[in-house]
Amino acid sequence: QLVPESWIDISTTAKMGTGSSSGYNKSYGYYYWIGETSGVPVISGIGHGGQFIVIVPDYDIVVTASTIGGVSDEKANAQIREVARIIYYALLPDMFNEID
């Protein structure tokens, strides 16, 4: 085991609210965004430009995505928004519907 389970629990627990209107990043832990999509809790690691690790503990789902690096901040932010839209508002809700 590389990372103690206790550190995973601590780092993925909300430490502060973000004030975001997006459900998937309402709170922040230690390097992780904590929120929900379609009423289901999600934990996300989101990197500059569009690198995503999204964990859905209730469904044992992990989604990863990466986009083109070395782009302007404007392009990086556009990529983050588009990948987030796909993952949180299309892919995961469809997966939940299929599983349920």
N, C-alpha and C positions, 0 to 999 in steps of 0.2 A: 504494500500500500504506500503510495507516494505522498498523499496528502491526508492528514488525520481527519476522520469524520467530524470531529468537533470543530475543526476550522471550516469545513464546508458549511456546517450548521450556522456558525457565527457569521461567516462572510455572506451568506445568502439570506440573512435576516435583515429586514429594513432598519436602517439607522436614522434616515431622514426622509422627509417627503420632498418631492421635486417640484410640486406645483404644476406638473404637466397635465394636459387634458387627454393625453394618450394613455389608455388603460395599461399598456404593457410596461411603462416606465414611471409609475406613480411614486415609487420609493427607490432609495439607493442603499445598498449594503456596502460591503468592502469590495469594490470593483464589479459589482453585479447590480443590475436593475431588477427591481421586483415589481410585479404588477399582475395583470390578468388580460386575457383575451377571451371573448365570448363567455365571461364569468368563470373561466378556468385559470387558476394561478400559473404564472410563468416566471422563470428566472432567466435573465439574459445577460450575456456578455456582448457588448457592442463596441467594435473598434472603429477608428477613424476611416471613413471612406466606405464602410459597408462590410466589415467582417462581423459575423453573427454566430453566437452559440446560444441557442434557445432551448431551455430545459422545461419540460412539462411533467413534473413529478406524478401528478394524478393519472397520467396515461403512459408513463414510462417512455416518453418521446424525447429525443434530442434531435434538433435540426441545426445544421451548420450551413453557412453560406459565406461566400467571399466575392468581392467585386474587383474591378480594375484598380490597381494601386498607382501611386505617383501622379495623382491628378490634383487639380486646384481644390481649394477648400470648398468653393461653390459646387464643383462637380462631385466632390466627396459627400457633401451634405445632400445633394440630389440623389445620389446612389443610396445613402442611408434611408431616406424617405421611401424610395421605391422598393427596396428590399424589405423594409419594415411592413409596407403595405401588403406585399405579397405574402410574407410569413404570417403576420398577425391577423390580417383581415381576409385572407383567401385560403391559404394552405391549411393552417391549423384549424379554423372553424370547419372546413370540409372534412378534415381528418376526424375531428370530434364527432361529426354527424355520421360518418362511416362506422366508427367504433361503437357509438351508442346505438 
